[in-house]
Amino acid sequence: MRIDSHQHFWLFDPVKDAWITDDMKVIQRNFLPNDISKTLKDNRIDGAVLVQADQSLRETDFLIELAGAYKMVKAVVGWVDLRSEDVEEQLLKFSVHPIVKGFRHIIEAEADTGFLMQPAFQRGIKALTEHGYTYDLLIHPRHYTSTLECVAAHPKQAFMLDHMAKPAVATGEFEEWAAFIEALAAFPNVYCKISGLTTQADWNNWSIADFTRYVQHVIACFGKQRICFGSDWPVSLVASSYDEVLMIANAYLDEFNESERADFWGQNAVRFYHIT
């Protein structure tokens, strides 16, 4: 099974989706599965993992509704308030929907460098572990230290690093990011999505060579069984087409054998998110 491990859908609202600024006009509209289904089929992608873009329980319900209507949806990474005292009740609510495999909080937007280590948030992560849910890490460099602390504190929790921690490709920064990736990859319960690269580069003037040392470092650190392909569509449209995202990923698979390619294009995501 070939899986795109990171897609978003939304009914655009300029207030709710204020993060989609005017320089991202190309995605200031509704995006639903019908907008990508033919492209997936043309590229032999069997389905996608839908990831929350809004921090609300309604967002999780919305993704569940899409999963019920479209077979291409293979898993949902939703949102619950992990700091809430009733987080257990929220998780139980969604437990009746097996399509929900995990949850995410948009940590990168949090100014608190220690957000992940807040006692209430730690309680929420523990609840995810107890209920068998995954957790997607979307972070900013200021969260590197607390991310490592959080992962170390929860060795039984399955973590997925989104977008390779968004390396600063456009400015060429590397060393601090590379050290963090190496440290994070040392934890065997962490996987990484090779995704979101073009939006970290110069949107209008990138080349595959811009990404080489970043992708090669991720592969070297995580190995070939803990990396997944993700498009970050439709956010990626601000800098690249879906075909270009596939082209970038393909550029780094020359040394992968047939089994390792199958892992990258889907089987690693199937294992991580328990896709059936």
C-alpha positions in Angstrom: 0.0 0.0 0.0 1.3 3.4 -1.0 0.4 6.1 1.5 0.8 9.9 1.5 1.4 10.3 5.3 0.5 14.0 5.5 -2.4 15.8 3.9 -4.8 18.5 5.0 -8.4 19.4 4.1 -10.4 22.4 5.1 -13.3 24.6 4.3 -11.5 27.9 4.2 -12.4 30.5 6.7 -10.3 33.7 6.8 -10.7 34.0 10.6 -10.2 30.3 11.6 -7.5 29.9 9.0 -5.7 33.2 9.6 -2.3 31.4 9.3 -3.0 31.2 5.6 -1.7 34.7 4.8 -2.0 36.7 1.6 1.3 35.5 0.3 -0.4 32.0 0.3 -3.4 33.1 -1.8 -3.2 29.9 -3.8 -4.5 27.9 -0.8 -7.0 30.5 0.4 -9.9 28.3 -0.7 -11.6 25.0 0.2 -9.7 21.8 -0.2 -11.5 18.4 -0.1 -10.6 14.9 -1.2 -12.1 15.3 -4.7 -9.4 18.0 -5.3 -6.6 15.4 -5.0 -8.1 12.0 -5.6 -7.3 11.9 -9.3 -3.7 13.0 -8.7 -3.2 10.3 -6.1 -4.6 7.7 -8.5 -2.4 8.9 -11.4 0.6 8.5 -9.1 -0.5 5.1 -7.7 -1.0 6.5 -4.2 -3.6 4.4 -2.5 -4.6 6.8 0.2 -3.6 9.4 2.7 -3.2 10.3 6.4 -5.3 13.4 7.2 -3.7 15.7 9.7 -5.4 18.4 11.7 -4.9 22.0 10.6 -7.2 23.6 13.3 -7.0 23.1 17.0 -10.6 22.2 17.8 -12.7 19.1 18.5 -14.8 20.1 15.5 -11.7 19.7 13.3 -11.4 16.0 14.4 -15.1 15.5 13.7 -14.7 17.0 10.3 -11.8 14.7 9.4 -13.8 11.7 10.6 -16.7 12.8 8.4 -14.4 12.9 5.4 -13.1 9.5 6.2 -16.6 8.2 6.2 -17.2 9.6 2.7 -13.9 8.9 1.0 -12.1 5.6 0.9 -8.8 7.4 0.2 -8.7 8.4 3.8 -6.7 5.7 5.6 -6.0 7.4 8.9 -6.8 10.6 10.9 -4.5 12.5 13.1 -6.9 14.8 14.9 -6.8 17.2 17.8 -7.8 17.0 21.4 -7.0 19.4 24.3 -4.1 17.3 25.8 -3.9 19.8 28.7 -7.5 19.4 29.7 -8.5 17.6 32.8 -11.1 15.7 30.8 -8.6 14.5 28.1 -9.6 10.9 28.9 -13.2 11.7 28.1 -12.2 13.3 24.8 -10.1 10.3 23.8 -13.0 7.9 24.8 -15.3 10.0 22.5 -13.1 9.3 19.5 -12.2 5.7 20.4 -15.4 4.6 18.7 -13.9 5.8 15.4 -11.0 3.4 14.5 -10.0 5.7 11.7 -8.6 8.0 14.3 -5.0 6.8 14.9 -3.4 9.8 16.7 -3.4 13.4 17.6 -1.3 16.6 17.1 -0.9 20.0 18.7 0.6 22.8 16.8 3.6 23.2 19.1 5.5 25.5 16.6 3.0 28.3 17.4 3.6 28.1 21.2 6.0 30.7 22.5 6.8 28.6 25.6 10.0 26.7 24.9 9.0 24.2 27.5 5.4 23.7 26.3 5.8 20.0 25.8 7.0 19.5 29.3 4.1 21.4 31.0 2.7 19.0 33.6 -0.8 19.1 32.1 0.5 18.4 28.6 2.6 15.5 29.9 -0.5 14.1 31.5 -2.1 14.3 28.0 0.8 12.4 26.4 0.5 9.7 29.0 -3.2 9.3 28.2 -2.3 8.9 24.5 0.1 6.1 25.4 -2.4 4.4 27.6 -5.0 4.5 24.8 -2.6 3.4 22.0 -2.7 6.7 20.1 0.2 8.2 18.1 1.5 11.7 18.5 2.7 14.0 15.7 5.4 16.5 16.6 5.2 19.9 14.8 7.8 22.0 16.4 10.0 25.1 16.1 13.8 25.2 16.9 13.0 26.8 20.3 11.3 23.5 21.2 14.3 21.2 20.4 15.3 20.7 24.1 11.8 20.1 25.4 11.0 17.8 22.5 14.0 15.6 23.5 12.9 15.7 27.1 9.4 14.8 26.2 10.3 11.8 24.0 12.8 10.6 26.7 10.0 10.7 29.3 7.7 8.6 27.2 9.6 5.6 25.8 6.4 3.7 25.0 4.7 6.5 23.1 4.9 6.4 19.3 6.0 9.8 18.0 6.1 11.1 14.4 8.3 14.1 13.6 6.5 16.2 11.0 8.3 17.9 8.1 11.8 16.9 9.3 11.4 19.6 12.0 11.2 22.2 9.2 14.9 22.8 8.5 15.7 26.4 7.4 16.5 25.4 3.8 16.1 28.9 2.4 18.9 30.3 4.6 21.1 27.2 4.6 21.1 26.7 8.4 22.1 23.2 9.2 24.3 22.4 12.3 21.8 23.0 15.1 19.0 21.2 13.2 21.3 18.3 12.3 22.4 17.8 15.9 18.8 17.8 17.0 17.8 15.2 14.3 20.6 12.9 15.4 19.6 13.2 19.0 15.9 12.6 18.3 16.5 9.7 16.0 18.4 7.9 18.8 14.9 7.2 20.3 13.6 4.1 18.5 9.9 5.1 19.1 10.3 8.2 16.9 9.6 8.2 13.1 10.1 11.1 10.7 8.1 12.4 7.7 10.1 13.5 4.7 7.7 16.2 3.9 7.2 20.0 3.8 10.5 20.7 2.2 9.7 23.2 -0.6 7.9 25.5 1.8 11.1 25.8 3.8 13.1 26.8 0.7 12.8 29.8 -1.5 9.3 29.3 -2.8 10.0 30.6 -6.3 13.6 29.5 -6.8 14.4 26.1 -5.3 16.2 23.1 -6.7 16.5 19.5 -5.6 20.1 20.1 -4.6 18.8 22.5 -1.9 17.4 19.6 0.0 20.1 17.0 -0.4 22.1 17.3 2.8 18.9 17.6 4.9 17.2 14.5 3.4 20.4 12.5 3.5 21.0 13.4 7.1 17.4 12.3 8.1 17.9 9.0 6.2 21.3 8.4 7.9 19.9 9.1 11.3 16.5 7.4 11.2 17.3 4.7 8.8 15.0 3.4 6.1 12.4 1.8 8.3 11.4 5.0 10.2 10.9 7.5 7.5 7.7 8.2 5.5 6.7 10.1 2.4 4.4 13.0 3.0 3.3 15.7 0.6 1.9 18.3 3.1 -0.6 19.0 0.4 -2.2 21.5 -0.2 0.2 23.7 1.9 2.9 22.5 -0.5 1.1 24.2 -3.4 2.5 27.6 -2.3 5.9 26.4 -3.6 5.5 23.3 -5.6 3.1 20.9 -7.5 2.3 17.4 -6.2 4.4 16.0 -9.0 7.4 18.1 -7.9 7.0 16.8 -4.3 7.1 13.3 -5.6 10.1 14.1 -7.8 12.0 15.4 -4.8 11.3 12.3 -2.8 12.3 10.0 -5.6 15.6 11.8 -6.0 16.9 10.2 -2.8 15.9 6.6 -3.3 18.7 5.4 -5.6 20.3 3.3 -2.9 16.9 1.8 -1.6 16.1 -1.7 -2.6 12.6 -2.8 -3.6 11.5 -3.6 0.0 13.0 -0.3 1.3 11.2 1.7 -1.3 7.9 0.0 -0.4 8.6 0.9 3.3 9.2 4.6 2.4 6.2 4.9 0.1 3.8 3.4 2.5 4.6 0.4 4.7 6.4 2.5 7.4 3.3 4.7 7.6 1.1 1.6 7.7 3.0 0.2 10.6 3.3 3.5 12.5 -0.4 4.5 12.2 -1.7 0.9 12.3 -3.5 1.3 8.9 -5.5 -1.7 7.8 
